[in-house]
Amino acid sequence: MTKYFALLFVVLIFCPKAFADDARCKAPPYGMSDHDFKLFVELFGHIITPARMLPAVCNVKFAGADRSGLYNLGFTDRDIDSKSVGTLASDMVVAMKKLADKVQ
């Protein structure tokens, strides 16, 4: 299951479209508060690699990166625009887990 989860993550998040990185997305806390970043790492750091996921989510939210991966998980523009990076990333982990469970 871990292999499927990792493959799904790579396919959904790292699309080859070009966009300009937002400065907030280049280093921790990736557009989040320090507290929220630490909490995210504590909660999900054993499941995913925050230094890979959070910059991608941050750039989707702030820098115009391709949103199709999030759309495929059921997120809308309103979800992406209204939620914080931490909440969006947390919801993504949950959505990917649900999707991986369906695939099994």
Long-range contacts (C-beta under 8 A, 24 or more apart in sequence): 1-100, 1-104, 4-100, 4-103, 4-104, 5-96, 5-97, 5-100, 8-96, 8-99, 8-100, 8-103, 9-48, 9-53, 9-96, 11-69, 12-69, 12-70, 12-72, 12-73, 12-96, 13-52, 13-53, 13-56, 13-57, 13-69, 14-56, 15-65, 15-66, 15-68, 15-69, 17-65, 17-66, 19-59, 19-63, 19-64, 19-65, 19-66, 20-63, 20-64, 21-55, 21-59, 21-63, 22-58, 22-59, 22-62, 22-63, 24-58, 24-62, 25-54, 25-55, 25-58, 25-59, 25-62, 25-63, 26-55, 28-54, 30-54, 30-55, 30-57, 30-58, 30-85, 31-58, 31-61, 31-62, 31-85, 32-58, 32-84, 32-85, 32-86, 33-86, 36-84, 36-85, 36-86, 37-86, 39-86, 40-86, 40-89, 40-90, 43-90, 44-89, 44-90, 44-93, 47-93, 48-93, 53-89, 53-92, 54-85, 54-89, 57-85, 57-88, 57-89, 57-92, 58-85, 61-85, 61-88, 73-99
